[in-house]
Amino acid sequence: MNYFILPTEIPLLLLSMNLVTTLTFSSPISFIAIGIGETDVYLKKINPITIALKSRSADLKTNLVVTLKDTSFTFNLNYAKDPRYTQLNVYSAITPNSFLTNTLNTKELSIMRGQYSTKFICKRYLNIDNNPCSPETSLTLGTRPSYSINSPRSSSQGTSL
């Protein structure tokens, strides 16, 4: 699955204790760091552009920084019993995206999706992959297969889009 990530966003990455998740980047990895909870994550550099990750704890909540030659990516890592995607190709997203199409319109939000970026127009306060979105503003994130959407006031896992 392809993940397009904007330089200003920190996407949520769900890891399982049963399944290995691989991240493949477009250029060689020069640096990898895991935040607090390093013992809670299995991490191995498989080749110059790919790393493998797996949760060692159901309480996993930390971050991961991967630096390439020209850019870096930061991910929030959380545990999921059965993550939807485990093989991810990570790319830098391009914004603004002139080919946005309205793909979803509900009472809570409208989503306009493009090849490299997705624009969320929120009609109430929401968190999308831990990024706040309010009725006064819109939120643009890199295009990827799914997003975690929940209310900032709820403590639930939210729904995946």
C-alpha positions in Angstrom: 0.0 0.0 0.0 1.3 3.5 -0.8 1.5 6.1 2.0 2.0 9.8 0.8 3.0 11.9 3.8 3.2 15.7 3.9 6.2 17.2 5.7 3.9 18.8 8.4 2.0 15.7 9.4 2.7 12.8 11.8 0.6 9.8 10.6 -0.6 7.1 12.9 1.0 3.7 12.3 -0.7 0.6 13.8 1.5 -2.3 14.8 0.5 -5.8 15.8 2.2 -8.4 18.0 1.5 -11.2 15.5 2.3 -9.5 12.2 5.4 -7.7 11.0 4.8 -4.4 9.3 7.4 -3.2 6.7 8.0 0.4 5.7 9.8 0.8 2.4 11.1 4.3 1.5 12.1 5.8 -1.9 15.7 6.4 -0.9 18.2 4.9 1.6 17.6 5.3 5.3 20.3 7.3 7.2 18.9 7.3 10.7 16.1 5.6 12.8 15.0 6.5 16.3 12.2 5.3 18.5 10.8 7.4 21.4 10.0 6.2 24.9 9.1 2.5 24.8 11.9 1.3 22.7 11.7 -2.1 24.3 8.0 -2.3 23.3 8.9 -2.4 19.6 10.8 -4.9 17.5 12.7 -2.9 14.8 15.1 -4.3 12.1 16.6 -2.6 9.1 16.1 -5.3 6.4 17.9 -3.5 3.6 19.0 0.1 2.9 15.4 1.3 2.2 13.2 -1.1 4.3 12.6 -1.5 8.0 10.5 -4.1 9.8 8.4 -3.3 12.9 6.4 -5.3 15.3 4.8 -4.4 18.6 5.9 -6.2 21.7 3.2 -4.7 23.9 -0.5 -4.1 23.8 0.1 -0.8 25.5 2.3 0.6 22.7 2.2 4.4 22.3 5.5 5.9 21.1 6.9 7.6 18.0 9.3 6.6 15.2 11.6 9.0 13.3 13.1 7.8 10.0 15.6 10.1 8.3 16.5 9.8 4.6 19.0 11.8 2.6 16.6 14.6 1.7 13.7 14.3 4.1 12.5 12.7 7.3 9.3 11.1 8.5 7.8 10.9 11.9 5.1 8.3 12.8 3.0 7.8 15.9 3.1 4.1 16.8 0.1 2.4 18.4 -0.9 -1.1 19.0 -3.7 -2.8 17.0 -4.6 -6.4 17.2 -5.1 -6.7 13.5 -3.8 -3.8 11.5 -5.3 -3.3 8.1 -2.0 -2.8 6.2 1.3 -4.3 6.9 3.4 -3.6 3.8 3.7 0.1 3.2 5.6 2.1 0.6 6.3 5.6 2.0 6.6 8.7 -0.2 6.7 12.4 0.3 3.3 13.9 -0.6 2.8 16.9 -2.9 0.5 19.7 -2.0 -1.5 21.4 -3.1 -3.1 18.7 -5.2 -5.1 20.1 -8.1 -6.9 16.9 -8.9 -9.1 16.6 -5.7 -12.4 14.8 -6.1 -15.2 14.8 -3.5 -15.2 11.2 -2.3 -17.3 11.5 0.8 -19.8 13.9 2.3 -21.4 13.2 5.6 -22.9 15.3 8.4 -19.5 15.2 10.2 -17.1 15.9 7.3 -16.4 16.1 3.6 -13.4 14.4 2.1 -11.7 15.5 -1.1 -9.2 12.9 -2.2 -6.3 13.3 -4.7 -3.4 11.2 -5.9 -1.0 12.6 -3.3 -3.0 14.5 -0.7 -6.5 14.4 0.9 -8.4 17.4 2.2 -10.8 17.1 5.1 -13.4 19.7 5.7 -14.8 19.1 9.2 -18.3 20.0 10.2 -17.6 19.3 13.9 -14.4 18.8 16.0 -12.6 15.6 15.0 -9.1 14.1 15.3 -7.9 12.6 12.1 -4.7 10.5 12.7 -4.2 12.6 15.8 -4.4 15.9 13.8 -7.1 18.3 15.1 -9.8 19.3 12.6 -12.4 21.9 13.4 -15.3 23.5 11.5 -13.3 26.8 11.2 -10.4 25.1 9.3 -9.7 22.3 6.9 -7.0 19.7 7.2 -4.8 18.4 4.4 -2.9 15.1 4.9 -1.0 12.9 2.5 -3.1 10.3 0.7 -3.0 6.8 2.1 -5.4 3.8 2.3 -6.9 4.6 5.7 -7.2 7.3 8.4 -8.1 7.0 12.1 -11.0 9.4 12.8 -12.4 10.0 16.2 -13.8 12.7 18.4 -11.2 14.6 20.5 -13.4 14.1 23.5 -13.6 10.3 23.2 -11.0 7.9 24.4 -11.9 5.2 22.0 -9.8 3.9 19.1 -12.0 5.6 16.6 -12.9 4.4 13.2 -10.7 3.7 10.3 -11.6 5.2 7.0 
